[in-house]
């Protein structure tokens, strides 16, 4: 592979929005184990929350996917493949990245709910404090002035 072709492939991987429009691979060989990646991602995302027992499995899969993505990129960087093989590796790397993005987004809703609950509790405490300090009671009717 020529140097400019290698740079072109690496640039495609690093491009902002490279995963837009890409699909998650049906299956992928990760660390010598074939994973039904698309089914795993959709099955995992379908749940509202990740059960504690499944969290370990999810973390392990994400770790293995990151490792595999790095190894595939390294093959391109080391110039150990043909341009055609490099193009296939790029597509698989982008698919892995798409799967990782989908799996990483699973953790965010729990964090958002926790933040909302803390903000609601803070608002409630602040309101209670203001009522005590100002001596106002919401049950007392206001006088017209």
N, C-alpha and C positions, 0 to 999 in steps of 0.2 A: 504494500500500500504506500502511496506517495504521502509525503508529509502534509501537504495541503488537504488531502482527503481525510487523513487522521484528524487534523484540526477541525475540519468541517463536521465530522461525526461527533467530536467532543463538544463543539459549539452547540450542536443540536440537543445534546443531553442537558447542557447548562442553560439553555434558552429559557427565559421567563415564560411561563405558560406552556411549556413543552408537553404537559400532560393534557392540555385542553383538547378535547375531541378524541383523545386516545382511549383505548379500551383496556380493561384488565384481562390479561391472558387467561384462557380457559384453564390450562394446566401449566405448571412450570417445574423444572427440576432444580431444587434448592438443596445444596449440600448433599447431593446424591439421593435425595428423596423427592419423589414426584408429589406435588401438592395440587389439588383441585382449587386453584387460587380464586377464581371467579366465584365459585360456589361458597367457598369459605368466607369471602368478603361479604357477599350478599346475605348469607346466613347470619353472620355476626352483626351486620348493620341492621338487620330486620328486628333485632331485639331492642327494647327501649334502653336497657342497661346491660352491662356485661356482668354475669354472675361471678362471684369471687373465684370459684374453681376454674372458670374459663379465662379469667384475667391472666393467669400464669401462662396458659397456652397461647393467648393472644400476644403477650409480651415476647414469648419464645419465637413465634412466627414472625413478628415484626423484626426482631433481632436478626433472625436468619435471612429475611428478605434484604435487610440493610447490608449484611455481609455479602450476600450474593450480588447485589447491585454494585458494590465496591469491587468485587472480584471481576465482574464482567467489564466494568469501566477500565480496570487495570489491564485487562487483555488488550483493549484498544490502545491505551496509552503506551504499553510496551511494544506496540507495533508487531504483535505476534500473530496477527490475523490478516486475512485478505480484506479488501474493501467490501466485498459482498457479505462476508461473515460479520464484518464490523457493522454494516447496516442492520443485519439481523440482531446483533447484540444491542444496538441503540434502541431498536423497537422494543426489545425485551426489557431493557433498563427503564424506558419510559413507562412501560406497562407495570413494572414493579413499583415505580414511583407513584403511579396512579393508585395502585392498591394500597401503598403505605399512606397516601393522603386520605383515602377513604377510611382506613383503620385508625389513623390518628384522630380523625374527627369524632370518633366514638367517645372519647374522653371529655370533650369540650362541653356537651350538654350538662353533665354532672357538675362541672365547675361553675357553669353559668347559673344553675339552680342554687348552688351553695352561695354564690355571690348575691343573688337576688334575695335569698332568705336572710343573709346577714344585713343587707341594706334595709329590708323591711323591719328587722329587729332594731336596728339603729334608729330608724324613723320613729318607731313606737316608743323607744326609750327617750328620744329627744322630745317628742310630743308630751310625754308624761312629765318630764323635767320642766318644760315650759309651763305646763298647767300648775305645777307645784310652786314655781317661782312667781308666776304672775297671779296666782291665787284664783284663777278662773276655773269655773266648773261648766262644762258643756251642757249640763242639765238645767242650769239656771237661765231663765229667759232674759234676754237683753232688754234694756230700757231704751225707748226712743228718745233721742236727744234733740 
